[in-house]
């Protein structure tokens, strides 16, 4: 039972354009949602998070949108840079600091 | 300020052996979680330790056990290794003033032959 799904395994985008990554979840008890970036041979790096009381959170080039009724969240990266090429994971938890349930990841390639 | 550290970086074991992985949390963090990441998949939660007690556990068999020490560092032990235990094992810590952001270590790559 996959409670968090990232349906796009890969995404290719031109440098300077917008990258949009999507994530769907099924567990209505999830209250916190996070995005992580992962390079090969490194641990995941936290990017941005959002709690269920909000529908948008911005941090520099990264914006996360949450649609609770649709159980859907997305990560927008604007503008995309070659250094953004990595695997991005969406994760969710029922409470802050609790176990994270991860999606399968989306590999992003930003072309110069 | 050191982040989350893990040792060893890589490990090769044979089936049936036992392994111990180690994790030191980020300074100021008191809660440690362990995750298993198989190739091409997202990390899967194994368990979480707080105040030297297992607070949450994922869907992993009893062969997976852990410990947290008074200095908040943690160990993950896996007994009777199977080929399917080959994976990247990640440690994450949380604590301080922001309990939402979990910081991950670089992981230990375990290969079981």
Backbone of each chain as ProteinMPNN parsed JSONL, in Angstrom:
{"seq_chain_A": "XXXXXXXXXXXXXXXXXXXXXXXXXXXXXXXXXXXXXXXXXXXXXXXXXXXXXXXXXXXXXXXXXXXXXXXXXXXXXXXXXXXXXXXXXXXXXXXXXXXXXXXXXXXXXXXX", "coords_chain_A": {"N_chain_A": [[0.853, -1.182, 0.0], [0.985, 1.885, -1.167], [1.352, 4.854, 0.235], [2.223, 7.361, -0.436], [2.775, 8.815, -3.497], [4.752, 9.382, -6.355], [4.167, 10.043, -9.459], [5.573, 10.581, -11.754], [8.455, 9.35, -12.945], [10.64, 10.623, -14.043], [11.919, 13.799, -15.204], [12.58, 16.257, -17.57], [14.03, 19.385, -18.17], [14.556, 22.65, -19.523], [17.271, 24.805, -18.771], [16.579, 27.638, -16.75], [13.856, 27.528, -17.129], [10.635, 26.55, -15.708], [10.407, 23.968, -13.28], [8.167, 21.452, -12.453], [7.12, 19.376, -9.993], [5.214, 16.621, -8.977], [3.094, 15.154, -6.447], [1.161, 12.692, -4.868], [-1.03, 11.652, -2.233], [-2.512, 9.276, 0.048], [-3.229, 8.941, 2.69], [-5.206, 10.449, 5.001], [-4.426, 11.344, 7.434], [-1.996, 12.493, 7.313], [-0.045, 15.307, 8.101], [2.107, 16.95, 7.741], [4.269, 17.913, 5.153], [7.041, 17.29, 3.113], [9.787, 18.147, 1.002], [12.601, 16.634, -0.448], [15.905, 16.688, -1.764], [18.12, 14.631, -3.574], [21.387, 13.704, -4.221], [23.516, 11.37, -5.976], [25.162, 8.981, -3.897], [24.912, 10.522, -1.622], [23.148, 11.64, 1.343], [19.602, 12.416, 1.601], [18.71, 15.83, 1.113], [17.122, 18.372, 2.857], [14.619, 20.431, 1.451], [12.184, 22.055, 1.422], [9.185, 22.606, 3.307], [5.718, 22.034, 4.223], [2.882, 22.667, 6.194], [-0.324, 21.205, 6.984], [-2.101, 23.236, 7.435], [-1.635, 25.251, 5.762], [-1.626, 26.39, 2.308], [0.355, 27.05, 0.633], [3.857, 27.532, 0.398], [6.835, 29.342, 0.312], [10.288, 29.47, -0.583], [12.817, 31.094, -1.586], [13.83, 30.022, -4.713], [12.11, 27.925, -4.626], [8.842, 26.665, -4.357], [6.159, 25.286, -2.628], [3.05, 23.773, -3.115], [-0.04, 22.921, -1.649], [-2.854, 20.91, -1.905], [-5.292, 19.979, -0.091], [-7.838, 18.82, -0.305], [-7.69, 17.42, -2.655], [-5.669, 15.786, -2.022], [-3.01, 16.268, -2.85], [0.201, 17.472, -3.683], [2.61, 19.852, -4.886], [5.814, 20.749, -6.173], [7.434, 23.617, -7.168], [10.074, 24.803, -9.084], [11.777, 27.613, -9.789], [13.934, 29.946, -11.302], [14.89, 26.987, -13.081], [18.033, 25.38, -12.567], [21.183, 24.027, -13.731], [22.464, 22.749, -11.561], [20.341, 21.819, -10.13], [19.745, 19.346, -10.971], [18.93, 16.216, -9.977], [17.6, 13.648, -7.792], [14.341, 13.966, -6.624], [12.445, 13.759, -3.705], [9.268, 13.379, -2.33], [7.784, 13.619, 0.848], [5.862, 12.596, 3.713], [4.335, 13.135, 6.928], [2.572, 12.252, 9.969], [2.771, 13.823, 12.136], [4.857, 16.459, 13.353], [8.247, 15.635, 13.243], [7.757, 12.948, 13.379], [7.701, 9.603, 11.899], [8.679, 9.508, 8.488], [6.988, 9.077, 5.44], [7.855, 8.169, 2.293], [7.695, 9.096, -1.196], [8.353, 7.52, -4.396], [10.226, 8.977, -5.769], [11.415, 11.439, -8.148], [13.352, 11.843, -10.928], [15.167, 14.574, -11.886], [16.348, 16.347, -14.651], [18.165, 19.033, -15.625], [18.733, 20.818, -18.405], [21.453, 22.547, -19.885]], "CA_chain_A": [[0.0, 0.0, 0.0], [1.859, 3.026, -1.294], [0.575, 5.984, 0.711], [2.74, 8.561, -1.099], [3.159, 8.429, -4.852], [5.233, 10.344, -7.325], [3.84, 9.284, -10.669], [6.518, 10.846, -12.834], [9.789, 8.913, -12.524], [11.695, 11.513, -14.524], [11.502, 15.09, -15.746], [13.665, 16.97, -18.225], [13.618, 20.772, -18.344], [15.618, 23.546, -19.975], [17.754, 25.772, -17.794], [15.842, 28.886, -16.732], [12.417, 27.295, -17.162], [10.07, 26.058, -14.466], [10.253, 22.524, -13.042], [7.017, 21.173, -11.599], [7.117, 17.992, -9.532], [3.936, 16.324, -8.35], [3.061, 14.101, -5.437], [-0.173, 12.387, -4.371], [-1.031, 10.831, -1.024], [-3.822, 8.684, 0.333], [-3.497, 8.947, 4.124], [-5.739, 11.758, 5.407], [-3.829, 11.721, 8.714], [-0.748, 13.226, 7.091], [-0.188, 16.701, 8.494], [3.287, 17.697, 7.32], [4.766, 17.422, 3.878], [8.391, 17.788, 2.908], [10.497, 17.781, -0.222], [14.023, 16.419, -0.297], [16.697, 16.493, -2.98], [19.169, 13.65, -3.305], [22.427, 13.426, -5.204], [24.093, 10.034, -5.786], [26.151, 8.782, -2.828], [24.692, 11.458, -0.52], [21.842, 11.523, 1.962], [18.634, 13.426, 1.16], [18.856, 17.187, 1.652], [15.824, 19.017, 3.013], [14.41, 21.603, 0.604], [11.08, 22.908, 1.839], [8.094, 21.84, 3.892], [4.45, 22.743, 4.376], [1.948, 21.977, 7.085], [-1.646, 21.079, 6.374], [-2.911, 24.433, 7.658], [-1.289, 26.189, 4.703], [-1.735, 25.844, 0.957], [1.513, 27.478, -0.142], [5.035, 27.961, 1.132], [7.901, 29.723, -0.612], [11.636, 29.667, -0.066], [13.692, 31.37, -2.717], [13.352, 29.502, -6.001], [11.257, 26.759, -4.39], [7.506, 26.894, -3.823], [5.356, 24.066, -2.506], [1.61, 23.987, -3.069], [-0.762, 21.785, -1.079], [-4.291, 20.842, -2.12], [-5.706, 18.906, 0.823], [-9.033, 18.12, -0.769], [-7.264, 16.493, -3.707], [-4.529, 15.019, -1.5], [-1.993, 16.488, -3.871], [1.109, 18.596, -3.499], [3.552, 20.024, -5.98], [7.0, 21.573, -5.93], [7.824, 24.408, -8.317], [11.439, 25.339, -9.02], [11.871, 28.664, -10.798], [14.195, 29.227, -12.538], [15.668, 25.759, -12.916], [19.461, 25.525, -12.822], [21.808, 22.704, -13.915], [22.742, 22.169, -10.253], [19.116, 21.233, -9.582], [19.639, 17.976, -11.472], [19.008, 15.312, -8.83], [16.337, 12.945, -7.543], [13.536, 14.685, -5.655], [11.505, 12.916, -2.983], [8.2, 13.947, -1.544], [7.605, 12.819, 2.057], [4.753, 13.058, 4.551], [4.276, 12.574, 8.28], [1.328, 12.559, 10.676], [3.077, 14.862, 13.119], [6.227, 16.939, 13.212], [9.254, 14.787, 13.84], [7.4, 11.541, 13.295], [8.237, 8.88, 10.747], [8.385, 10.025, 7.164], [6.618, 8.152, 4.381], [8.402, 8.766, 1.083], [7.334, 8.65, -2.519], [9.409, 6.796, -5.079], [11.212, 9.899, -6.303], [11.4, 11.918, -9.528], [14.694, 12.268, -11.355], [15.099, 15.813, -12.665], [17.527, 16.712, -15.438], [18.087, 20.39, -16.139], [19.661, 20.929, -19.535], [21.982, 23.919, -20.067]], "C_chain_A": [[0.893, 1.238, 0.0], [1.084, 4.273, -0.921], [1.008, 7.298, 0.085], [3.269, 8.142, -2.463], [3.662, 9.613, -5.653], [5.141, 9.648, -8.67], [4.774, 9.53, -11.837], [7.909, 10.422, -12.389], [10.9, 9.85, -12.975], [11.087, 12.764, -15.149], [12.725, 15.76, -16.351], [13.202, 18.392, -18.518], [14.817, 21.61, -18.768], [15.998, 24.514, -18.855], [16.961, 27.082, -17.915], [14.329, 28.72, -16.758], [11.939, 26.761, -15.811], [10.06, 24.533, -14.437], [9.072, 22.35, -12.103], [7.009, 19.689, -11.278], [5.836, 17.76, -8.737], [4.003, 15.127, -7.409], [1.624, 13.919, -4.969], [-0.076, 11.498, -3.139], [-2.441, 10.331, -0.747], [-4.205, 8.784, 1.814], [-3.948, 10.339, 4.587], [-5.189, 12.218, 6.758], [-2.507, 12.48, 8.534], [-0.96, 14.712, 7.343], [0.979, 17.578, 8.042], [3.841, 17.056, 6.063], [6.103, 18.092, 3.597], [8.893, 17.367, 1.541], [11.982, 17.704, 0.075], [14.65, 16.262, -1.672], [17.822, 15.522, -2.645], [20.1, 13.51, -4.499], [22.946, 12.014, -4.951], [25.141, 10.029, -4.673], [26.046, 9.817, -1.715], [23.334, 11.167, 0.108], [20.907, 12.593, 1.421], [18.872, 14.762, 1.863], [17.487, 17.848, 1.688], [15.745, 20.267, 2.134], [13.381, 22.56, 1.202], [9.987, 22.02, 2.408], [6.832, 22.692, 3.94], [3.583, 21.95, 5.336], [0.557, 22.05, 6.485], [-2.526, 22.317, 6.583], [-2.644, 25.503, 6.591], [-1.548, 25.559, 3.344], [-0.55, 26.238, 0.078], [2.647, 27.875, 0.802], [6.163, 28.21, 0.142], [9.222, 29.851, 0.11], [12.564, 29.841, -1.252], [13.098, 30.879, -4.02], [12.335, 28.366, -5.849], [9.921, 27.178, -3.776], [6.781, 25.558, -3.762], [3.894, 24.475, -2.363], [0.952, 22.726, -2.528], [-2.25, 21.929, -1.342], [-4.818, 19.669, -1.302], [-6.903, 18.135, 0.312], [-8.684, 17.1, -1.847], [-6.161, 15.566, -3.241], [-3.368, 15.067, -2.495], [-1.093, 17.649, -3.461], [2.083, 18.656, -4.673], [4.693, 20.933, -5.534], [7.341, 22.288, -7.23], [9.223, 24.949, -8.094], [11.582, 26.337, -10.167], [12.968, 29.668, -10.419], [15.022, 27.972, -12.266], [17.123, 26.004, -13.31], [20.077, 24.129, -12.99], [22.118, 21.999, -12.601], [21.519, 21.568, -9.578], [18.926, 19.795, -10.049], [19.928, 16.994, -10.338], [17.713, 14.512, -8.784], [15.611, 13.682, -6.426], [12.51, 13.738, -5.043], [10.495, 13.778, -2.251], [8.026, 13.034, -0.325], [6.49, 13.427, 2.904], [4.833, 12.421, 5.922], [2.981, 13.008, 8.949], [1.521, 13.625, 11.738], [4.529, 15.246, 12.954], [7.187, 16.009, 13.944], [8.964, 13.314, 13.788], [7.957, 10.887, 12.038], [7.776, 9.515, 9.45], [8.029, 8.877, 6.232], [6.988, 8.823, 3.068], [7.706, 8.238, -0.163], [8.543, 7.991, -3.171], [10.469, 7.676, -5.721], [10.966, 10.261, -7.76], [12.794, 12.402, -9.873], [14.547, 13.474, -12.263], [16.431, 16.054, -13.368], [17.306, 18.105, -15.999], [19.174, 20.562, -17.196], [20.136, 22.36, -19.719], [21.507, 24.527, -21.386]], "O_chain_A": [[1.481, 1.597, 1.021], [0.232, 4.714, -1.692], [0.237, 8.257, 0.074], [4.098, 7.238, -2.575], [3.08, 10.697, -5.632], [5.943, 8.767, -8.981], [4.77, 8.771, -12.806], [8.495, 11.078, -11.527], [11.974, 9.88, -12.375], [9.926, 12.788, -15.558], [13.782, 15.824, -15.722], [12.111, 18.592, -19.052], [15.955, 21.308, -18.41], [15.145, 24.974, -18.096], [16.705, 27.57, -19.016], [13.596, 29.658, -16.445], [12.733, 26.549, -14.894], [9.748, 23.885, -15.435], [8.984, 23.023, -11.076], [6.905, 18.849, -12.171], [5.429, 18.596, -7.93], [4.834, 14.231, -7.552], [0.937, 14.905, -4.699], [0.845, 10.69, -3.015], [-3.426, 10.884, -1.236], [-5.387, 8.718, 2.149], [-3.166, 11.289, 4.565], [-5.448, 13.343, 7.184], [-1.971, 13.038, 9.49], [-1.927, 15.304, 6.863], [0.854, 18.801, 7.97], [3.878, 15.834, 5.925], [6.276, 19.292, 3.812], [8.467, 16.349, 0.996], [12.551, 18.565, 0.746], [14.023, 15.774, -2.612], [18.405, 15.584, -1.563], [19.674, 13.24, -5.621], [22.831, 11.506, -3.835], [25.915, 10.977, -4.538], [26.988, 9.982, -0.939], [22.476, 10.533, -0.507], [21.366, 13.577, 0.842], [19.194, 14.808, 3.05], [16.777, 17.883, 0.683], [16.685, 21.06, 2.081], [13.676, 23.729, 1.454], [9.868, 20.848, 2.053], [6.871, 23.904, 3.728], [3.553, 20.72, 5.297], [0.293, 22.855, 5.592], [-3.586, 22.429, 5.968], [-3.334, 26.52, 6.527], [-1.676, 24.34, 3.233], [-0.457, 25.818, -1.076], [2.424, 28.469, 1.857], [6.416, 27.4, -0.749], [9.279, 30.283, 1.261], [13.035, 28.87, -1.844], [11.993, 31.271, -4.392], [11.767, 27.903, -6.838], [9.875, 27.94, -2.81], [6.788, 24.793, -4.726], [3.548, 25.383, -1.608], [1.325, 21.61, -2.889], [-2.84, 22.964, -1.032], [-4.798, 18.522, -1.749], [-6.974, 16.917, 0.481], [-9.31, 16.044, -1.938], [-5.757, 14.66, -3.97], [-2.832, 14.041, -2.912], [-1.562, 18.671, -2.96], [2.34, 17.661, -5.351], [4.542, 21.765, -4.639], [7.517, 21.651, -8.269], [9.522, 25.493, -7.031], [11.519, 25.976, -11.342], [12.937, 30.198, -9.309], [15.778, 27.93, -11.295], [17.41, 26.735, -14.257], [19.552, 23.155, -12.451], [22.043, 20.772, -12.531], [21.644, 20.882, -8.563], [18.031, 19.102, -9.565], [21.038, 16.952, -9.809], [16.838, 14.68, -9.634], [16.208, 13.986, -5.393], [11.805, 13.016, -5.748], [10.845, 14.782, -1.631], [8.11, 11.812, -0.45], [6.213, 14.623, 2.819], [5.334, 11.307, 6.071], [2.366, 13.998, 8.554], [0.562, 14.254, 12.185], [5.339, 14.455, 12.472], [6.972, 15.647, 15.101], [9.827, 12.5, 14.116], [8.604, 11.539, 11.218], [6.648, 9.992, 9.329], [8.685, 7.835, 6.233], [6.501, 9.91, 2.759], [7.202, 7.115, -0.196], [9.619, 7.914, -2.577], [11.501, 7.177, -6.17], [10.379, 9.483, -8.513], [13.35, 13.265, -9.193], [13.878, 13.403, -13.294], [17.497, 15.975, -12.757], [16.366, 18.332, -16.761], [20.368, 20.463, -16.911], [19.328, 23.289, -19.713], [21.853, 25.666, -21.7]]}, "seq_chain_B": "XXXXXXXXXXXXXXXXXXXXXXXXXXXXXXXXXXXXXXXXXXXXXXXXXXXXXXXXXXXXXXXXXXXXXXXXXXXXXXXXXXXXXXXXXXXXXXXXXXXXXXXXXXXXXXXXX", "coords_chain_B": {"N_chain_B": [[29.382, 23.353, 12.761], [28.606, 20.112, 13.075], [26.842, 17.976, 10.933], [24.531, 15.264, 10.571], [26.187, 12.284, 11.111], [27.436, 9.188, 9.815], [28.592, 5.828, 10.151], [29.973, 2.652, 9.093], [31.001, 3.942, 5.816], [30.738, 2.244, 3.64], [29.953, -1.249, 3.424], [30.527, -4.697, 3.282], [29.003, -7.771, 3.516], [28.305, -11.26, 4.186], [25.634, -13.596, 3.535], [23.629, -14.43, 6.364], [25.314, -13.35, 8.238], [25.899, -10.821, 10.797], [25.319, -7.311, 11.279], [26.358, -4.04, 12.305], [25.434, -0.734, 12.287], [26.253, 2.727, 12.595], [25.296, 5.929, 13.995], [25.515, 9.403, 14.433], [23.707, 12.033, 15.708], [22.674, 15.305, 14.485], [24.001, 18.181, 16.107], [22.343, 19.092, 19.057], [20.052, 17.724, 18.489], [17.716, 15.22, 19.511], [16.379, 13.01, 18.701], [16.36, 10.128, 16.758], [16.05, 8.57, 13.629], [15.846, 5.665, 11.545], [16.253, 4.619, 8.183], [15.67, 2.543, 5.326], [16.899, 2.392, 2.094], [16.245, 1.002, -0.848], [17.561, 0.209, -4.097], [16.531, 2.53, -6.528], [14.194, 3.179, -5.24], [12.14, 4.978, -2.833], [13.177, 6.05, 0.481], [12.519, 3.785, 3.19], [10.876, 3.677, 6.273], [12.366, 2.46, 9.206], [12.724, 2.402, 12.128], [12.325, 4.586, 15.029], [14.102, 6.373, 17.522], [13.893, 7.758, 20.755], [14.837, 9.316, 23.686], [16.262, 7.044, 24.416], [14.542, 4.992, 23.885], [12.618, 2.866, 21.739], [10.44, 4.461, 19.72], [8.719, 4.528, 17.544], [7.908, 2.162, 14.987], [8.548, 0.736, 11.852], [7.466, -1.423, 9.143], [9.268, -3.764, 9.494], [11.145, -6.787, 10.008], [11.918, -8.548, 13.129], [14.596, -9.016, 13.008], [15.833, -6.688, 12.602], [17.112, -4.385, 14.731], [17.636, -1.868, 17.255], [19.394, 0.759, 18.995], [19.68, 3.446, 21.304], [21.934, 5.73, 22.651], [22.925, 7.471, 25.731], [24.089, 9.865, 24.816], [22.634, 10.453, 22.632], [23.413, 9.316, 20.227], [23.135, 6.557, 17.897], [22.579, 3.073, 17.114], [22.097, 0.686, 14.518], [21.204, -2.582, 14.214], [21.433, -5.525, 12.319], [20.464, -8.785, 12.062], [21.216, -12.149, 10.897], [21.62, -11.784, 8.036], [20.129, -11.186, 4.856], [20.091, -11.516, 1.261], [18.398, -9.585, 0.266], [18.643, -7.535, 2.045], [20.492, -5.81, 1.192], [21.208, -2.51, 0.643], [20.92, 1.098, 0.883], [21.437, 2.527, 3.952], [19.96, 4.885, 5.883], [20.293, 7.462, 8.262], [18.428, 9.696, 10.228], [18.003, 12.781, 11.935], [16.24, 14.732, 14.364], [15.082, 17.57, 16.2], [15.576, 20.096, 18.724], [14.435, 23.386, 18.01], [12.852, 23.197, 15.759], [10.819, 20.819, 14.886], [9.935, 19.76, 12.571], [11.692, 19.583, 10.42], [13.703, 17.112, 9.262], [16.959, 15.954, 9.377], [19.229, 14.329, 7.287], [21.808, 11.837, 7.284], [24.764, 10.843, 5.352], [24.508, 8.188, 4.775], [24.914, 4.561, 4.893], [26.221, 2.212, 2.78], [25.214, -0.964, 2.354], [26.179, -4.11, 1.32], [25.148, -7.32, 0.686], [26.403, -10.47, 0.189]], "CA_chain_B": [[28.336, 22.51, 13.338], [28.56, 18.864, 12.323], [25.514, 17.459, 10.683], [24.372, 13.861, 10.923], [27.288, 11.461, 10.597], [27.187, 7.743, 9.84], [29.746, 4.97, 9.854], [30.931, 3.018, 8.053], [30.424, 4.429, 4.556], [30.399, 1.048, 2.88], [30.12, -2.489, 4.174], [30.175, -5.913, 2.539], [28.801, -8.914, 4.405], [27.735, -12.434, 3.533], [24.35, -14.038, 4.084], [23.673, -15.047, 7.679], [26.119, -12.57, 9.178], [25.256, -9.74, 11.519], [25.975, -6.041, 10.995], [26.002, -2.901, 13.151], [25.661, 0.568, 11.679], [26.276, 3.751, 13.631], [24.817, 7.25, 13.604], [25.565, 10.499, 15.41], [22.761, 13.042, 15.232], [23.078, 16.709, 14.427], [24.109, 18.784, 17.422], [21.087, 19.643, 19.56], [18.94, 16.826, 18.163], [17.596, 14.138, 20.472], [15.557, 11.941, 18.12], [17.037, 9.513, 15.61], [15.278, 7.599, 12.848], [16.598, 4.888, 10.556], [15.526, 4.312, 6.955], [16.328, 1.685, 4.343], [16.576, 2.781, 0.721], [16.642, 0.056, -1.893], [17.881, 0.88, -5.365], [15.403, 2.981, -7.336], [13.0, 3.404, -4.425], [12.246, 5.963, -1.772], [13.529, 5.477, 1.789], [11.462, 3.141, 3.978], [11.111, 3.876, 7.704], [12.62, 1.251, 9.995], [12.282, 2.754, 13.485], [12.752, 5.861, 15.578], [14.48, 6.329, 18.926], [13.831, 8.993, 21.532], [15.115, 9.042, 25.101], [16.805, 5.68, 24.479], [13.476, 4.016, 23.694], [12.05, 2.791, 20.396], [9.167, 5.179, 19.825], [7.895, 4.107, 16.41], [8.545, 1.108, 14.216], [7.952, 0.46, 10.554], [7.154, -2.809, 8.842], [10.51, -4.529, 9.342], [11.164, -7.927, 10.938], [12.674, -8.408, 14.372], [16.049, -9.085, 12.731], [16.293, -5.298, 12.651], [16.972, -3.85, 16.076], [18.421, -0.66, 17.4], [19.727, 1.244, 20.336], [20.103, 4.837, 21.403], [22.795, 5.95, 23.816], [22.622, 8.72, 26.432], [24.522, 11.046, 24.055], [21.674, 10.499, 21.506], [23.85, 8.542, 19.08], [22.29, 5.367, 17.733], [23.049, 1.937, 16.316], [21.139, -0.197, 13.865], [21.728, -3.943, 14.105], [20.657, -6.441, 11.489], [20.928, -10.169, 12.232], [20.862, -13.142, 9.867], [21.49, -10.987, 6.818], [19.62, -11.764, 3.611], [20.51, -10.76, 0.08], [17.475, -8.457, 0.127], [18.992, -6.447, 2.976], [21.414, -4.912, 0.495], [20.528, -1.23, 0.486], [21.526, 2.255, 1.55], [20.787, 2.746, 5.239], [20.027, 6.308, 6.198], [19.939, 7.906, 9.603], [17.93, 11.069, 10.244], [17.789, 13.284, 13.288], [15.348, 15.88, 14.514], [15.07, 18.054, 17.569], [15.754, 21.535, 18.839], [13.231, 24.219, 17.944], [12.039, 22.877, 14.585], [10.665, 19.37, 14.864], [9.438, 19.301, 11.284], [12.774, 19.341, 9.475], [14.554, 15.99, 9.621], [18.236, 16.029, 8.681], [19.742, 13.005, 6.971], [23.228, 11.588, 7.096], [25.118, 10.402, 3.999], [24.118, 6.803, 4.59], [25.858, 3.437, 4.833], [25.865, 1.284, 1.704], [25.424, -2.361, 2.768], [26.056, -5.125, 0.277], [25.125, -8.685, 1.223], [26.726, -11.426, -0.884]], "C_chain_B": [[28.204, 21.25, 12.49], [27.115, 18.451, 12.13], [25.425, 16.028, 11.166], [25.527, 13.068, 10.307], [26.957, 9.987, 10.756], [28.473, 6.997, 9.535], [29.32, 3.509, 9.895], [30.224, 3.553, 6.81], [29.928, 3.27, 3.71], [30.688, -0.191, 3.722], [29.711, -3.654, 3.277], [30.117, -7.076, 3.52], [28.287, -10.09, 3.586], [26.444, -12.84, 4.241], [24.528, -14.723, 5.44], [24.482, -14.265, 8.707], [25.276, -11.486, 9.841], [26.038, -8.447, 11.245], [25.486, -4.978, 11.973], [26.397, -1.621, 12.445], [25.501, 1.637, 12.754], [25.888, 5.116, 13.097], [24.999, 8.229, 14.753], [24.658, 11.609, 14.913], [23.382, 14.43, 15.157], [23.08, 17.274, 15.85], [22.781, 19.41, 17.846], [19.871, 18.783, 19.269], [18.925, 15.635, 19.113], [16.847, 12.918, 19.926], [16.219, 11.435, 16.851], [16.126, 8.494, 14.951], [16.201, 6.895, 11.869], [15.68, 4.548, 9.39], [16.371, 3.369, 6.087], [15.913, 2.145, 2.953], [17.131, 1.762, -0.259], [16.829, 0.83, -3.194], [16.619, 1.261, -6.125], [14.12, 3.235, -6.567], [13.218, 4.538, -3.439], [12.633, 5.295, -0.464], [12.304, 4.91, 2.498], [11.828, 3.241, 5.455], [11.294, 2.55, 8.414], [12.135, 1.452, 11.425], [12.856, 4.088, 13.904], [13.04, 5.718, 17.065], [14.432, 7.712, 19.543], [13.994, 8.626, 22.988], [15.456, 7.571, 25.311], [15.741, 4.594, 24.341], [13.028, 4.027, 22.226], [10.652, 3.386, 20.462], [8.192, 4.776, 18.708], [8.659, 3.038, 15.661], [7.798, 0.926, 12.916], [7.773, -1.029, 10.355], [8.417, -3.608, 8.509], [10.536, -5.654, 10.374], [12.054, -7.661, 12.151], [14.183, -8.541, 14.186], [16.671, -7.687, 12.777], [16.047, -4.782, 14.076], [17.876, -2.632, 16.21], [18.68, -0.317, 18.844], [20.042, 2.719, 20.236], [20.85, 5.023, 22.703], [22.46, 7.276, 24.489], [23.076, 9.978, 25.69], [23.725, 11.212, 22.763], [22.166, 9.763, 20.262], [23.079, 7.216, 19.047], [22.995, 4.302, 16.916], [21.866, 1.22, 15.707], [21.829, -1.544, 13.72], [20.814, -4.769, 13.213], [21.276, -7.821, 11.628], [20.522, -11.024, 11.042], [20.621, -12.469, 8.52], [20.999, -11.81, 5.627], [20.11, -10.91, 2.45], [19.675, -9.484, -0.07], [17.736, -7.323, 1.097], [19.99, -5.48, 2.355], [20.684, -3.619, 0.169], [21.399, -0.126, 1.055], [20.749, 2.481, 2.84], [21.053, 4.178, 5.683], [19.586, 6.553, 7.634], [19.472, 9.354, 9.494], [17.75, 11.516, 11.685], [16.895, 14.515, 13.25], [15.387, 16.315, 15.959], [15.267, 19.551, 17.578], [14.424, 22.26, 18.724], [12.324, 23.883, 16.762], [11.936, 21.366, 14.457], [10.17, 18.867, 13.523], [10.564, 18.894, 10.351], [13.668, 18.233, 9.982], [15.8, 16.028, 8.738], [18.789, 14.62, 8.497], [21.266, 12.979, 6.904], [23.49, 11.081, 5.688], [24.784, 8.939, 3.731], [25.278, 5.816, 4.658], [25.366, 2.497, 3.746], [26.228, -0.124, 2.15], [25.199, -3.28, 1.578], [26.143, -6.492, 0.932], [25.333, -9.658, 0.068], [26.299, -12.843, -0.528]], "O_chain_B": [[27.754, 21.3, 11.346], [26.284, 18.562, 13.032], [26.159, 15.624, 12.067], [25.798, 13.182, 9.112], [26.285, 9.587, 11.706], [29.323, 7.46, 8.774], [28.41, 3.152, 10.643], [28.996, 3.608, 6.762], [28.838, 3.316, 3.14], [31.545, -0.182, 4.606], [28.683, -3.604, 2.601], [31.068, -7.327, 4.261], [27.885, -9.93, 2.433], [26.203, -12.472, 5.39], [25.464, -15.499, 5.635], [24.349, -14.491, 9.91], [24.114, -11.269, 9.497], [27.246, -8.475, 11.012], [24.338, -5.012, 12.415], [27.551, -1.443, 12.053], [24.723, 1.481, 13.696], [26.108, 5.434, 11.928], [24.677, 7.924, 15.901], [24.831, 12.082, 13.79], [24.461, 14.684, 15.692], [22.261, 16.888, 16.684], [22.17, 20.164, 17.088], [18.775, 19.075, 19.747], [19.974, 15.104, 19.478], [16.704, 11.912, 20.621], [16.592, 12.218, 15.977], [15.51, 7.663, 15.62], [17.204, 7.453, 11.423], [14.503, 4.234, 9.57], [17.601, 3.397, 6.115], [14.724, 2.275, 2.663], [18.341, 1.676, -0.468], [16.327, 1.942, -3.363], [15.742, 0.425, -6.343], [13.072, 3.48, -7.166], [14.342, 4.997, -3.238], [12.438, 4.089, -0.31], [11.208, 5.465, 2.425], [12.953, 2.927, 5.844], [10.492, 1.63, 8.255], [11.234, 0.748, 11.881], [13.735, 4.649, 13.251], [12.316, 5.029, 17.783], [14.865, 8.699, 18.948], [13.339, 7.701, 23.469], [14.994, 6.941, 26.262], [15.992, 3.426, 24.637], [13.058, 5.065, 21.564], [9.785, 2.878, 21.173], [6.983, 4.7, 18.927], [9.89, 2.998, 15.687], [6.568, 0.957, 12.88], [7.913, -1.809, 11.297], [8.599, -4.063, 7.38], [10.015, -5.502, 11.479], [12.822, -6.7, 12.194], [14.957, -8.222, 15.088], [17.878, -7.534, 12.968], [14.912, -4.751, 14.551], [18.761, -2.399, 15.386], [18.248, -1.002, 19.771], [20.589, 3.193, 19.24], [20.429, 4.519, 23.744], [21.787, 8.118, 23.894], [22.512, 11.051, 25.904], [24.09, 12.012, 21.902], [21.395, 9.599, 19.317], [22.459, 6.814, 20.032], [23.893, 4.595, 16.127], [20.784, 1.152, 16.289], [22.922, -1.627, 13.161], [19.59, -4.721, 13.333], [22.46, -8.013, 11.349], [19.616, -10.679, 10.283], [19.539, -12.58, 7.943], [21.398, -12.958, 5.425], [20.49, -9.751, 2.62], [20.184, -8.441, -0.481], [17.122, -6.261, 0.99], [20.296, -4.441, 2.941], [19.655, -3.635, -0.506], [22.461, -0.373, 1.626], [19.526, 2.613, 2.811], [22.195, 4.612, 5.835], [18.646, 5.94, 8.138], [20.055, 10.144, 8.752], [17.388, 10.72, 12.551], [16.811, 15.227, 12.249], [15.691, 15.518, 16.846], [15.138, 20.204, 16.542], [13.413, 21.815, 19.267], [11.148, 24.247, 16.766], [12.86, 20.712, 13.974], [9.999, 17.66, 13.348], [10.409, 17.956, 9.569], [14.323, 18.383, 11.014], [15.707, 16.123, 7.515], [18.812, 13.822, 9.434], [21.913, 13.954, 6.522], [22.554, 10.904, 4.908], [24.779, 8.504, 2.58], [26.445, 6.176, 4.504], [24.225, 2.038, 3.785], [27.406, -0.446, 2.308], [24.161, -3.228, 0.919], [27.099, -6.786, 1.649], [24.566, -9.681, -0.895], [26.497, -13.765, -1.319]]}, "name": "protein", "num_of_chains": 2, "seq": "XXXXXXXXXXXXXXXXXXXXXXXXXXXXXXXXXXXXXXXXXXXXXXXXXXXXXXXXXXXXXXXXXXXXXXXXXXXXXXXXXXXXXXXXXXXXXXXXXXXXXXXXXXXXXXXXXXXXXXXXXXXXXXXXXXXXXXXXXXXXXXXXXXXXXXXXXXXXXXXXXXXXXXXXXXXXXXXXXXXXXXXXXXXXXXXXXXXXXXXXXXXXXXXXXXXXXXXXXXXXXXXXX"}
